[in-house]
Amino acid sequence: MSNDSSKYWKTPDIHLAAFLYARGAVVVGIDAVDRKPIYSFVDSTDRQAWYSDYHTGSPFIDVRIYVYAWRDLQQKSRRAILESHEAR
């Protein structure tokens, strides 16, 4: 995970990305780097708090919402990987 600027935040971790997405973090893009997705979010104080929740063992969220978010990101990841591969 890294900060490219104070405006955006990125992670390659789909489980963390799905958790943040399910909590309401705004996904601004998915880039494929070496056929691996990198999820970009708008950085915010909410995103930072949710990140802390995820890593401190208190990520309580409706499982159905999490699964929907994971599936949605997985589908978008596949699309981003295919598009990056076709662009070569």
Biopython code that builds the backbone (N, CA, C, O; Angstrom):
import numpy as np
from Bio.PDB.StructureBuilder import StructureBuilder

atoms = [
    (1, "MET", "N", (0.834, -1.170, 0.000)),
    (1, "MET", "CA", (0.000, 0.000, 0.000)),
    (1, "MET", "C", (0.878, 1.231, 0.000)),
    (1, "MET", "O", (1.974, 1.215, 0.560)),
    (2, "SER", "N", (0.412, 2.288, -0.616)),
    (2, "SER", "CA", (1.238, 3.479, -0.713)),
    (2, "SER", "C", (0.385, 4.713, -0.913)),
    (2, "SER", "O", (-0.782, 4.634, -1.296)),
    (3, "ASN", "N", (0.987, 5.836, -0.648)),
    (3, "ASN", "CA", (0.345, 7.114, -0.904)),
    (3, "ASN", "C", (1.079, 7.790, -2.041)),
    (3, "ASN", "O", (2.254, 8.124, -1.891)),
    (4, "ASP", "N", (0.417, 8.008, -3.194)),
    (4, "ASP", "CA", (1.022, 8.727, -4.299)),
    (4, "ASP", "C", (0.939, 10.228, -4.050)),
    (4, "ASP", "O", (1.817, 10.979, -4.474)),
    (5, "SER", "N", (-0.085, 10.654, -3.383)),
    (5, "SER", "CA", (-0.260, 12.045, -3.009)),
    (5, "SER", "C", (-1.226, 12.061, -1.845)),
    (5, "SER", "O", (-1.706, 11.015, -1.407)),
    (6, "SER", "N", (-1.507, 13.241, -1.350)),
    (6, "SER", "CA", (-2.434, 13.320, -0.227)),
    (6, "SER", "C", (-3.875, 13.109, -0.675)),
    (6, "SER", "O", (-4.775, 12.978, 0.155)),
    (7, "LYS", "N", (-4.096, 13.076, -1.991)),
    (7, "LYS", "CA", (-5.454, 12.956, -2.520)),
    (7, "LYS", "C", (-5.898, 11.506, -2.741)),
    (7, "LYS", "O", (-7.080, 11.190, -2.598)),
    (8, "TYR", "N", (-4.949, 10.623, -3.091)),
    (8, "TYR", "CA", (-5.285, 9.242, -3.411)),
    (8, "TYR", "C", (-4.468, 8.270, -2.568)),
    (8, "TYR", "O", (-3.377, 8.586, -2.093)),
    (9, "TRP", "N", (-5.032, 7.079, -2.399)),
    (9, "TRP", "CA", (-4.380, 6.027, -1.622)),
    (9, "TRP", "C", (-4.550, 4.732, -2.396)),
    (9, "TRP", "O", (-5.620, 4.484, -2.952)),
    (10, "LYS", "N", (-3.506, 3.894, -2.443)),
    (10, "LYS", "CA", (-3.542, 2.661, -3.235)),
    (10, "LYS", "C", (-3.175, 1.440, -2.403)),
    (10, "LYS", "O", (-2.417, 1.522, -1.437)),
    (11, "THR", "N", (-3.742, 0.296, -2.813)),
    (11, "THR", "CA", (-3.401, -0.977, -2.190)),
    (11, "THR", "C", (-3.563, -2.102, -3.206)),
    (11, "THR", "O", (-4.458, -2.048, -4.049)),
    (12, "PRO", "N", (-2.704, -3.125, -3.134)),
    (12, "PRO", "CA", (-2.883, -4.305, -3.977)),
    (12, "PRO", "C", (-3.744, -5.385, -3.296)),
    (12, "PRO", "O", (-4.044, -6.411, -3.907)),
    (13, "ASP", "N", (-4.131, -5.163, -2.065)),
    (13, "ASP", "CA", (-4.846, -6.145, -1.242)),
    (13, "ASP", "C", (-6.352, -6.090, -1.530)),
    (13, "ASP", "O", (-7.030, -5.151, -1.114)),
    (14, "ILE", "N", (-6.870, -7.095, -2.240)),
    (14, "ILE", "CA", (-8.291, -7.086, -2.602)),
    (14, "ILE", "C", (-9.198, -7.195, -1.379)),
    (14, "ILE", "O", (-10.301, -6.649, -1.378)),
    (15, "HIS", "N", (-8.752, -7.887, -0.350)),
    (15, "HIS", "CA", (-9.595, -8.040, 0.837)),
    (15, "HIS", "C", (-9.743, -6.703, 1.570)),
    (15, "HIS", "O", (-10.840, -6.333, 1.987)),
    (16, "LEU", "N", (-8.643, -5.996, 1.719)),
    (16, "LEU", "CA", (-8.698, -4.660, 2.310)),
    (16, "LEU", "C", (-9.494, -3.721, 1.412)),
    (16, "LEU", "O", (-10.310, -2.940, 1.899)),
    (17, "ALA", "N", (-9.262, -3.794, 0.110)),
    (17, "ALA", "CA", (-9.986, -2.931, -0.825)),
    (17, "ALA", "C", (-11.489, -3.186, -0.761)),
    (17, "ALA", "O", (-12.281, -2.243, -0.774)),
    (18, "ALA", "N", (-11.882, -4.455, -0.692)),
    (18, "ALA", "CA", (-13.306, -4.787, -0.605)),
    (18, "ALA", "C", (-13.904, -4.274, 0.698)),
    (18, "ALA", "O", (-15.030, -3.777, 0.715)),
    (19, "PHE", "N", (-13.154, -4.392, 1.785)),
    (19, "PHE", "CA", (-13.636, -3.876, 3.071)),
    (19, "PHE", "C", (-13.846, -2.366, 2.995)),
    (19, "PHE", "O", (-14.888, -1.859, 3.411)),
    (20, "LEU", "N", (-12.849, -1.646, 2.461)),
    (20, "LEU", "CA", (-12.966, -0.192, 2.354)),
    (20, "LEU", "C", (-14.120, 0.207, 1.436)),
    (20, "LEU", "O", (-14.881, 1.126, 1.741)),
    (21, "TYR", "N", (-14.239, -0.493, 0.312)),
    (21, "TYR", "CA", (-15.308, -0.232, -0.654)),
    (21, "TYR", "C", (-16.674, -0.487, -0.015)),
    (21, "TYR", "O", (-17.606, 0.296, -0.196)),
    (22, "ALA", "N", (-16.786, -1.575, 0.725)),
    (22, "ALA", "CA", (-18.045, -1.901, 1.399)),
    (22, "ALA", "C", (-18.405, -0.863, 2.463)),
    (22, "ALA", "O", (-19.584, -0.610, 2.711)),
    (23, "ARG", "N", (-17.406, -0.274, 3.080)),
    (23, "ARG", "CA", (-17.647, 0.757, 4.094)),
    (23, "ARG", "C", (-18.017, 2.107, 3.486)),
    (23, "ARG", "O", (-18.556, 2.977, 4.170)),
    (24, "GLY", "N", (-17.722, 2.277, 2.184)),
    (24, "GLY", "CA", (-18.105, 3.523, 1.527)),
    (24, "GLY", "C", (-16.964, 4.312, 0.922)),
    (24, "GLY", "O", (-17.175, 5.416, 0.418)),
    (25, "ALA", "N", (-15.752, 3.764, 0.962)),
    (25, "ALA", "CA", (-14.622, 4.458, 0.350)),
    (25, "ALA", "C", (-14.831, 4.515, -1.161)),
    (25, "ALA", "O", (-15.367, 3.583, -1.760)),
    (26, "VAL", "N", (-14.406, 5.609, -1.761)),
    (26, "VAL", "CA", (-14.608, 5.827, -3.191)),
    (26, "VAL", "C", (-13.428, 5.259, -3.976)),
    (26, "VAL", "O", (-12.286, 5.688, -3.810)),
    (27, "VAL", "N", (-13.730, 4.280, -4.839)),
    (27, "VAL", "CA", (-12.714, 3.700, -5.714)),
    (27, "VAL", "C", (-12.624, 4.595, -6.950)),
    (27, "VAL", "O", (-13.622, 4.818, -7.635)),
    (28, "VAL", "N", (-11.422, 5.107, -7.231)),
    (28, "VAL", "CA", (-11.252, 5.988, -8.391)),
    (28, "VAL", "C", (-10.611, 5.262, -9.568)),
    (28, "VAL", "O", (-10.574, 5.794, -10.678)),
    (29, "GLY", "N", (-10.115, 4.070, -9.340)),
    (29, "GLY", "CA", (-9.538, 3.322, -10.445)),
    (29, "GLY", "C", (-8.903, 2.029, -10.002)),
    (29, "GLY", "O", (-8.589, 1.826, -8.829)),
    (30, "ILE", "N", (-8.722, 1.158, -10.981)),
    (30, "ILE", "CA", (-8.005, -0.097, -10.766)),
    (30, "ILE", "C", (-6.987, -0.199, -11.893)),
    (30, "ILE", "O", (-7.350, -0.255, -13.068)),
    (31, "ASP", "N", (-5.734, -0.221, -11.529)),
    (31, "ASP", "CA", (-4.656, -0.343, -12.502)),
    (31, "ASP", "C", (-4.100, -1.757, -12.439)),
    (31, "ASP", "O", (-4.066, -2.378, -11.377)),
    (32, "ALA", "N", (-3.669, -2.252, -13.579)),
    (32, "ALA", "CA", (-3.041, -3.564, -13.629)),
    (32, "ALA", "C", (-1.537, -3.377, -13.798)),
    (32, "ALA", "O", (-1.082, -2.805, -14.788)),
    (33, "VAL", "N", (-0.781, -3.859, -12.838)),
    (33, "VAL", "CA", (0.676, -3.792, -12.876)),
    (33, "VAL", "C", (1.185, -5.220, -12.850)),
    (33, "VAL", "O", (1.004, -5.934, -11.863)),
    (34, "ASP", "N", (1.824, -5.637, -13.940)),
    (34, "ASP", "CA", (2.280, -7.030, -14.074)),
    (34, "ASP", "C", (1.131, -8.013, -13.854)),
    (34, "ASP", "O", (1.278, -9.034, -13.183)),
    (35, "ARG", "N", (-0.005, -7.674, -14.436)),
    (35, "ARG", "CA", (-1.225, -8.502, -14.357)),
    (35, "ARG", "C", (-1.761, -8.644, -12.932)),
    (35, "ARG", "O", (-2.487, -9.590, -12.627)),
    (36, "LYS", "N", (-1.403, -7.705, -12.070)),
    (36, "LYS", "CA", (-1.917, -7.693, -10.700)),
    (36, "LYS", "C", (-2.632, -6.366, -10.473)),
    (36, "LYS", "O", (-2.093, -5.309, -10.801)),
    (37, "PRO", "N", (-3.843, -6.409, -9.913)),
    (37, "PRO", "CA", (-4.592, -5.171, -9.728)),
    (37, "PRO", "C", (-4.082, -4.333, -8.552)),
    (37, "PRO", "O", (-3.678, -4.857, -7.514)),
    (38, "ILE", "N", (-4.116, -3.024, -8.753)),
    (38, "ILE", "CA", (-3.828, -2.045, -7.706)),
    (38, "ILE", "C", (-5.070, -1.171, -7.595)),
    (38, "ILE", "O", (-5.484, -0.545, -8.571)),
    (39, "TYR", "N", (-5.653, -1.130, -6.428)),
    (39, "TYR", "CA", (-6.901, -0.403, -6.195)),
    (39, "TYR", "C", (-6.593, 0.994, -5.680)),
    (39, "TYR", "O", (-5.852, 1.155, -4.711)),
    (40, "SER", "N", (-7.166, 2.012, -6.335)),
    (40, "SER", "CA", (-6.948, 3.410, -5.953)),
    (40, "SER", "C", (-8.221, 3.981, -5.339)),
    (40, "SER", "O", (-9.315, 3.833, -5.883)),
    (41, "PHE", "N", (-8.051, 4.629, -4.207)),
    (41, "PHE", "CA", (-9.165, 5.237, -3.474)),
    (41, "PHE", "C", (-8.915, 6.723, -3.272)),
    (41, "PHE", "O", (-7.771, 7.176, -3.236)),
    (42, "VAL", "N", (-10.005, 7.474, -3.140)),
    (42, "VAL", "CA", (-9.886, 8.845, -2.667)),
    (42, "VAL", "C", (-9.507, 8.741, -1.201)),
    (42, "VAL", "O", (-10.176, 8.056, -0.428)),
    (43, "ASP", "N", (-8.444, 9.415, -0.820)),
    (43, "ASP", "CA", (-8.031, 9.358, 0.587)),
    (43, "ASP", "C", (-8.898, 10.307, 1.405)),
    (43, "ASP", "O", (-9.258, 11.392, 0.948)),
    (44, "SER", "N", (-9.221, 9.889, 2.595)),
    (44, "SER", "CA", (-10.063, 10.695, 3.488)),
    (44, "SER", "C", (-9.824, 10.248, 4.924)),
    (44, "SER", "O", (-9.186, 9.223, 5.164)),
    (45, "THR", "N", (-10.331, 11.005, 5.860)),
    (45, "THR", "CA", (-10.203, 10.594, 7.260)),
    (45, "THR", "C", (-11.018, 9.329, 7.519)),
    (45, "THR", "O", (-10.625, 8.499, 8.337)),
    (46, "ASP", "N", (-12.159, 9.174, 6.825)),
    (46, "ASP", "CA", (-12.931, 7.938, 6.962)),
    (46, "ASP", "C", (-12.119, 6.738, 6.482)),
    (46, "ASP", "O", (-12.074, 5.706, 7.151)),
    (47, "ARG", "N", (-11.479, 6.876, 5.319)),
    (47, "ARG", "CA", (-10.670, 5.778, 4.783)),
    (47, "ARG", "C", (-9.564, 5.406, 5.761)),
    (47, "ARG", "O", (-9.279, 4.224, 5.955)),
    (48, "GLN", "N", (-8.948, 6.395, 6.370)),
    (48, "GLN", "CA", (-7.880, 6.138, 7.329)),
    (48, "GLN", "C", (-8.413, 5.413, 8.563)),
    (48, "GLN", "O", (-7.766, 4.498, 9.072)),
    (49, "ALA", "N", (-9.582, 5.813, 9.044)),
    (49, "ALA", "CA", (-10.195, 5.156, 10.212)),
    (49, "ALA", "C", (-10.592, 3.721, 9.876)),
    (49, "ALA", "O", (-10.385, 2.817, 10.686)),
    (50, "TRP", "N", (-11.160, 3.503, 8.687)),
    (50, "TRP", "CA", (-11.556, 2.151, 8.280)),
    (50, "TRP", "C", (-10.336, 1.254, 8.109)),
    (50, "TRP", "O", (-10.383, 0.069, 8.438)),
    (51, "TYR", "N", (-9.249, 1.815, 7.597)),
    (51, "TYR", "CA", (-7.995, 1.068, 7.471)),
    (51, "TYR", "C", (-7.535, 0.605, 8.850)),
    (51, "TYR", "O", (-7.131, -0.544, 9.023)),
    (52, "SER", "N", (-7.597, 1.505, 9.826)),
    (52, "SER", "CA", (-7.217, 1.150, 11.202)),
    (52, "SER", "C", (-8.138, 0.072, 11.762)),
    (52, "SER", "O", (-7.673, -0.874, 12.399)),
    (53, "ASP", "N", (-9.446, 0.210, 11.526)),
    (53, "ASP", "CA", (-10.399, -0.807, 11.977)),
    (53, "ASP", "C", (-10.043, -2.179, 11.399)),
    (53, "ASP", "O", (-10.052, -3.183, 12.111)),
    (54, "TYR", "N", (-9.736, -2.209, 10.127)),
    (54, "TYR", "CA", (-9.416, -3.467, 9.444)),
    (54, "TYR", "C", (-8.197, -4.144, 10.074)),
    (54, "TYR", "O", (-8.178, -5.361, 10.260)),
    (55, "HIS", "N", (-7.184, -3.342, 10.398)),
    (55, "HIS", "CA", (-5.934, -3.905, 10.913)),
    (55, "HIS", "C", (-5.890, -4.091, 12.428)),
    (55, "HIS", "O", (-4.952, -4.701, 12.941)),
    (56, "THR", "N", (-6.872, -3.584, 13.147)),
    (56, "THR", "CA", (-6.887, -3.768, 14.598)),
    (56, "THR", "C", (-7.855, -4.864, 15.031)),
    (56, "THR", "O", (-8.056, -5.097, 16.223)),
    (57, "GLY", "N", (-8.450, -5.530, 14.049)),
    (57, "GLY", "CA", (-9.338, -6.633, 14.396)),
    (57, "GLY", "C", (-10.752, -6.218, 14.737)),
    (57, "GLY", "O", (-11.492, -6.997, 15.339)),
    (58, "SER", "N", (-11.145, -5.017, 14.368)),
    (58, "SER", "CA", (-12.524, -4.601, 14.637)),
    (58, "SER", "C", (-13.258, -4.230, 13.353)),
    (58, "SER", "O", (-13.967, -3.224, 13.321)),
    (59, "PRO", "N", (-13.101, -5.035, 12.280)),
    (59, "PRO", "CA", (-13.765, -4.692, 11.027)),
    (59, "PRO", "C", (-15.180, -5.262, 10.931)),
    (59, "PRO", "O", (-15.447, -6.109, 10.079)),
    (60, "PHE", "N", (-16.073, -4.810, 11.783)),
    (60, "PHE", "CA", (-17.434, -5.324, 11.754)),
    (60, "PHE", "C", (-18.206, -4.710, 10.595)),
    (60, "PHE", "O", (-18.329, -3.491, 10.474)),
    (61, "ILE", "N", (-18.728, -5.605, 9.740)),
    (61, "ILE", "CA", (-19.471, -5.177, 8.562)),
    (61, "ILE", "C", (-20.390, -6.325, 8.163)),
    (61, "ILE", "O", (-20.086, -7.489, 8.421)),
    (62, "ASP", "N", (-21.501, -5.998, 7.543)),
    (62, "ASP", "CA", (-22.424, -7.015, 7.051)),
    (62, "ASP", "C", (-21.702, -7.861, 6.006)),
    (62, "ASP", "O", (-21.176, -7.328, 5.029)),
    (63, "VAL", "N", (-21.675, -9.155, 6.204)),
    (63, "VAL", "CA", (-20.949, -10.066, 5.320)),
    (63, "VAL", "C", (-21.479, -9.981, 3.891)),
    (63, "VAL", "O", (-20.700, -10.054, 2.941)),
    (64, "ARG", "N", (-22.775, -9.831, 3.729)),
    (64, "ARG", "CA", (-23.340, -9.754, 2.379)),
    (64, "ARG", "C", (-22.821, -8.542, 1.623)),
    (64, "ARG", "O", (-22.560, -8.620, 0.423)),
    (65, "ILE", "N", (-22.671, -7.428, 2.320)),
    (65, "ILE", "CA", (-22.144, -6.216, 1.688)),
    (65, "ILE", "C", (-20.684, -6.423, 1.312)),
    (65, "ILE", "O", (-20.254, -6.028, 0.228)),
    (66, "TYR", "N", (-19.923, -7.042, 2.208)),
    (66, "TYR", "CA", (-18.510, -7.321, 1.926)),
    (66, "TYR", "C", (-18.369, -8.237, 0.710)),
    (66, "TYR", "O", (-17.553, -7.963, -0.170)),
    (67, "VAL", "N", (-19.142, -9.312, 0.645)),
    (67, "VAL", "CA", (-19.059, -10.261, -0.465)),
    (67, "VAL", "C", (-19.433, -9.570, -1.773)),
    (67, "VAL", "O", (-18.778, -9.791, -2.792)),
    (68, "TYR", "N", (-20.467, -8.742, -1.762)),
    (68, "TYR", "CA", (-20.842, -7.999, -2.964)),
    (68, "TYR", "C", (-19.692, -7.091, -3.398)),
    (68, "TYR", "O", (-19.356, -7.043, -4.581)),
    (69, "ALA", "N", (-19.095, -6.380, -2.460)),
    (69, "ALA", "CA", (-17.982, -5.478, -2.782)),
    (69, "ALA", "C", (-16.796, -6.262, -3.336)),
    (69, "ALA", "O", (-16.169, -5.829, -4.303)),
    (70, "TRP", "N", (-16.481, -7.413, -2.735)),
    (70, "TRP", "CA", (-15.365, -8.244, -3.200)),
    (70, "TRP", "C", (-15.621, -8.728, -4.624)),
    (70, "TRP", "O", (-14.734, -8.656, -5.474)),
    (71, "ARG", "N", (-16.827, -9.218, -4.884)),
    (71, "ARG", "CA", (-17.157, -9.716, -6.229)),
    (71, "ARG", "C", (-17.099, -8.592, -7.259)),
    (71, "ARG", "O", (-16.597, -8.788, -8.366)),
    (72, "ASP", "N", (-17.608, -7.425, -6.900)),
    (72, "ASP", "CA", (-17.584, -6.288, -7.805)),
    (72, "ASP", "C", (-16.145, -5.883, -8.137)),
    (72, "ASP", "O", (-15.817, -5.651, -9.301)),
    (73, "LEU", "N", (-15.298, -5.799, -7.125)),
    (73, "LEU", "CA", (-13.893, -5.449, -7.361)),
    (73, "LEU", "C", (-13.170, -6.533, -8.152)),
    (73, "LEU", "O", (-12.335, -6.227, -9.003)),
    (74, "GLN", "N", (-13.482, -7.787, -7.881)),
    (74, "GLN", "CA", (-12.868, -8.894, -8.617)),
    (74, "GLN", "C", (-13.211, -8.796, -10.101)),
    (74, "GLN", "O", (-12.339, -8.970, -10.953)),
    (75, "GLN", "N", (-14.459, -8.523, -10.407)),
    (75, "GLN", "CA", (-14.888, -8.385, -11.794)),
    (75, "GLN", "C", (-14.195, -7.188, -12.456)),
    (75, "GLN", "O", (-13.725, -7.294, -13.589)),
    (76, "LYS", "N", (-14.131, -6.064, -11.762)),
    (76, "LYS", "CA", (-13.465, -4.877, -12.302)),
    (76, "LYS", "C", (-11.964, -5.120, -12.460)),
    (76, "LYS", "O", (-11.344, -4.601, -13.389)),
    (77, "SER", "N", (-11.388, -5.899, -11.564)),
    (77, "SER", "CA", (-9.963, -6.232, -11.653)),
    (77, "SER", "C", (-9.676, -7.040, -12.911)),
    (77, "SER", "O", (-8.714, -6.765, -13.628)),
    (78, "ARG", "N", (-10.501, -8.021, -13.171)),
    (78, "ARG", "CA", (-10.325, -8.845, -14.369)),
    (78, "ARG", "C", (-10.403, -7.983, -15.626)),
    (78, "ARG", "O", (-9.608, -8.137, -16.553)),
    (79, "ARG", "N", (-11.372, -7.076, -15.638)),
    (79, "ARG", "CA", (-11.523, -6.180, -16.778)),
    (79, "ARG", "C", (-10.272, -5.307, -16.955)),
    (79, "ARG", "O", (-9.786, -5.138, -18.074)),
    (80, "ALA", "N", (-9.752, -4.754, -15.855)),
    (80, "ALA", "CA", (-8.557, -3.898, -15.921)),
    (80, "ALA", "C", (-7.345, -4.687, -16.415)),
    (80, "ALA", "O", (-6.544, -4.175, -17.197)),
    (81, "ILE", "N", (-7.213, -5.924, -15.961)),
    (81, "ILE", "CA", (-6.092, -6.764, -16.393)),
    (81, "ILE", "C", (-6.207, -7.074, -17.884)),
    (81, "ILE", "O", (-5.219, -6.992, -18.614)),
    (82, "LEU", "N", (-7.408, -7.430, -18.338)),
    (82, "LEU", "CA", (-7.607, -7.717, -19.761)),
    (82, "LEU", "C", (-7.322, -6.483, -20.613)),
    (82, "LEU", "O", (-6.679, -6.586, -21.658)),
    (83, "GLU", "N", (-7.796, -5.324, -20.177)),
    (83, "GLU", "CA", (-7.579, -4.101, -20.936)),
    (83, "GLU", "C", (-6.090, -3.745, -20.990)),
    (83, "GLU", "O", (-5.603, -3.288, -22.024)),
    (84, "SER", "N", (-5.383, -3.946, -19.913)),
    (84, "SER", "CA", (-3.940, -3.624, -19.910)),
    (84, "SER", "C", (-3.182, -4.604, -20.797)),
    (84, "SER", "O", (-2.203, -4.229, -21.442)),
    (85, "HIS", "N", (-3.627, -5.851, -20.833)),
    (85, "HIS", "CA", (-2.978, -6.856, -21.663)),
    (85, "HIS", "C", (-3.243, -6.574, -23.148)),
    (85, "HIS", "O", (-2.349, -6.728, -23.980)),
    (86, "GLU", "N", (-4.465, -6.162, -23.473)),
    (86, "GLU", "CA", (-4.818, -5.848, -24.856)),
    (86, "GLU", "C", (-4.120, -4.594, -25.358)),
    (86, "GLU", "O", (-3.876, -4.457, -26.557)),
    (87, "ALA", "N", (-3.797, -3.679, -24.453)),
    (87, "ALA", "CA", (-3.143, -2.424, -24.831)),
    (87, "ALA", "C", (-1.686, -2.624, -25.246)),
    (87, "ALA", "O", (-1.086, -1.740, -25.856)),
    (88, "ARG", "N", (-1.129, -3.764, -24.920)),
    (88, "ARG", "CA", (0.289, -4.014, -25.250)),
    (88, "ARG", "C", (0.479, -4.285, -26.701)),
    (88, "ARG", "O", (1.604, -4.514, -27.144)),
]
sb = StructureBuilder()
sb.init_structure("model")
sb.init_model(0)
sb.init_chain("A")
sb.init_seg("    ")
for serial, (resi, resn, name, xyz) in enumerate(atoms, 1):
    if name == "N":
        sb.init_residue(resn, " ", resi, " ")
    sb.init_atom(name, np.array(xyz, "f"), 0.0, 1.0, " ", f" {name:<3s}", serial, name[0])
structure = sb.get_structure()
